[in-house]
Amino acid sequence: GQVVRHLCNRPDCVNPAHLAAGTHAENVADRVTAGRSARGERHGRHKLTQAEARAIRAVRGSVNASELARRYGVSRRAVTLIWDNVNWREPSAG
């Protein structure tokens, strides 16, 4: 159940001093902390751009989620997650 974690955040590194055993969850957390996770437009399956997410956020309250979902080809849930700043967060929002 253990994986090899690269403490230097270089997946190609084989220096034993830079390697440690850990769980898959720890390895994923390392990747997220190092900023190597594919998010937003870097994610291969993204349907929106950061600009479109901003546009969705900008019309909150004046256009309903179902209409925005149809307009942008995403689910209503995707729209509400953008509105709630869970997905497609602005850099200043954490």
C-alpha positions in Angstrom: 0.0 0.0 0.0 3.0 2.3 0.0 4.3 4.5 -2.9 7.5 6.4 -3.4 7.2 10.1 -2.8 9.7 12.5 -4.4 10.4 15.0 -1.7 12.3 17.3 -4.1 9.1 17.5 -6.3 10.9 16.1 -9.3 9.2 12.9 -10.4 12.2 11.9 -12.5 14.6 12.1 -9.6 16.2 8.9 -8.3 18.4 10.3 -5.6 17.6 8.1 -2.5 18.0 11.1 -0.2 15.0 12.7 -2.1 12.7 9.7 -1.9 10.4 8.5 0.9 7.7 5.9 1.4 4.2 7.2 1.8 0.6 6.7 1.0 -1.0 7.6 -2.3 -2.9 10.4 -0.5 0.3 11.9 0.7 1.8 11.7 -2.8 -1.2 13.5 -4.2 -1.0 16.1 -1.5 2.7 16.6 -2.4 1.7 17.2 -6.0 -1.1 19.7 -5.1 1.2 21.6 -2.7 3.9 21.8 -5.4 1.3 23.1 -7.9 1.8 20.3 -10.4 -1.9 19.3 -10.5 -3.6 19.9 -13.8 -6.3 22.5 -13.0 -8.3 24.9 -15.0 -7.2 25.3 -18.6 -4.2 23.0 -18.0 -6.6 20.1 -17.4 -7.1 18.0 -20.5 -10.9 17.7 -20.1 -11.7 21.4 -19.3 -14.8 22.7 -21.0 -14.4 26.4 -19.9 -11.7 29.0 -19.9 -10.9 31.2 -16.9 -12.5 34.1 -18.9 -15.7 32.2 -19.3 -15.8 31.3 -15.6 -15.3 35.0 -14.8 -18.2 35.8 -17.1 -20.4 33.2 -15.4 -19.5 34.7 -12.0 -20.2 38.2 -13.2 -23.8 37.5 -14.1 -24.8 35.8 -10.9 -28.2 37.0 -9.9 -29.2 38.3 -13.3 -29.1 35.0 -15.3 -30.1 31.6 -13.8 -27.8 28.7 -13.6 -29.8 26.5 -16.0 -29.5 29.2 -18.7 -25.8 29.6 -18.2 -25.3 25.8 -18.2 -27.1 25.6 -21.6 -25.1 28.6 -23.0 -21.7 27.2 -22.0 -22.4 23.4 -22.5 -21.8 22.5 -18.8 -24.1 21.2 -16.0 -26.1 23.4 -13.7 -23.9 22.1 -10.9 -20.8 23.3 -12.7 -22.2 26.8 -12.8 -23.1 26.8 -9.1 -19.6 25.5 -8.2 -18.2 28.4 -10.1 -20.5 30.8 -8.3 -19.5 29.4 -5.0 -15.8 29.7 -5.9 -15.2 26.0 -5.5 -14.2 25.5 -9.2 -12.4 28.0 -11.4 -11.4 30.0 -8.4 -9.7 33.3 -9.0 -6.1 33.3 -7.8 -6.8 35.8 -5.0 -9.7 33.6 -3.7 -7.4 30.8 -2.5 
